[in-house]
Amino acid sequence: MMYFLVYVSSAVRLFSSSELAAILAQSRENNSKLGISGMLLYKGGNLMQVLEGEEAAVRTLYAKIARDPRHTGLLILLDGALSVRQFPDWSMAFRDLNAPEVLSTPGYSEFLNTPLTQAEFSSDPTRCQRLLTTFKKSM
């Protein structure tokens, strides 16, 4: 049985494209070693990430992420058991929702402009799964 965790957070300052690329490279390397897969979305200084793998590994990684001073206001939206990975081939997929090509994503809707914040997802945490799945299908 796999475990998954989806959280949102806010960057303490906006990330540049090169900073995002560095975060992605490091995440892919670390996650591969830990057997963790997932996806990271970034928009307007806000992040949403899903992590999946063995429960102990995911919880340990999340604890490390929570201590990272580059972001604040972490909130776990969803977590639980998973019979199969949703992102099996990705040590960490990434999509910058600020990028212009997002507008051409098949099935684009204003839902994709939803801020990645606690206020937007806490009333219905399953919205984060729909958002992540939309990008999984388009990658």
C-alpha positions, 0 to 999 in steps of 0.5 A: 500500500502506498501513501500520498500527501498533498499540501499547499504553501506560499513562497516567502518571495517569488521564485525565478525560473532558474530557482524553480529549475534548481528546486525541480532538479534537486527534488527529482534527485532526492525523490528518486533515491527515496522512491517518492513520486509526485507533482509540483505546481507553482503559481504566483508565489504559491505551491501545491505538491503531491508526494507519494510513496512509502508512508515513512519516506513521504512523512520524513520528506514532508517534515524536511520540506516544512522546515525549508525557510523558502516557504511558509503557511504549509497546509496538508490538504489531503493524505491517506492510503493509495492502492497505486501511484497516481504519478508512477513515472515522475520522481517530480513532475512540475508545472509553472502555472504562470507560464503562458503555455498553460493557457493552451493546455487542453481542457484549460478552464478558469479553474486553472487560475485558482490560487494555490492557497489554503482559502481556495482548497480548504473548503473542498480539498478534493479540488486539488486532486482535480487540478493535479490530474488536469496537469498529469493528463496534459504532460 
